[in-house]
């Protein structure tokens, strides 16, 4: 019981990995749906 390993940094690394994973998923979705979303906004602006 004299030495207990500290695991405080481990949680921070796990949260950082989850944040990176979410960012990658958002970037992929925007890359795939970006042109169609742009076309929708172009149609809206054209009809105004």
N, C-alpha and C positions, 0 to 999 in steps of 0.2 A: 504494500500500500504506500510505499514511499514515492513511487513514480507512477503517475497516471497520465497517459497520453492525452494531449489536448486535441480535440476534434472540432474546434470552432471554425476553422477555415474550410473544412470539408463541406459544410452546408452552403457556404458562399459559392464555392466552385460548382456545386450542383445547381444552384439557382442561376448561375451564369450560363451553364450548359443548356438549361431549359430555355433561357432567354434567347440564346443563339439559335436554338432549334426553331423557336417560334418566329424569329426574324427571317430565317431561311424559308420557312413555309410561306410567310407573307410575301416575300420577294418572288417566289415561284408562282404564287397565285396571281400577283399583279402582272408578272411577265406573260402569263397565259391569257389573262382576261383583259389586259390593258387595251389592246386594239378594239375589242368589242365595246368596252366602256367608252372609249374615245368616240366611236361611231355613234353611240347613243347620245352623247352630249352634242356632237356635231349636228345630229338631226334635230335636237331640241332648239339649238341656236338658229338653225336654218329656218325652222318653222315660226320663230318669234318675229 
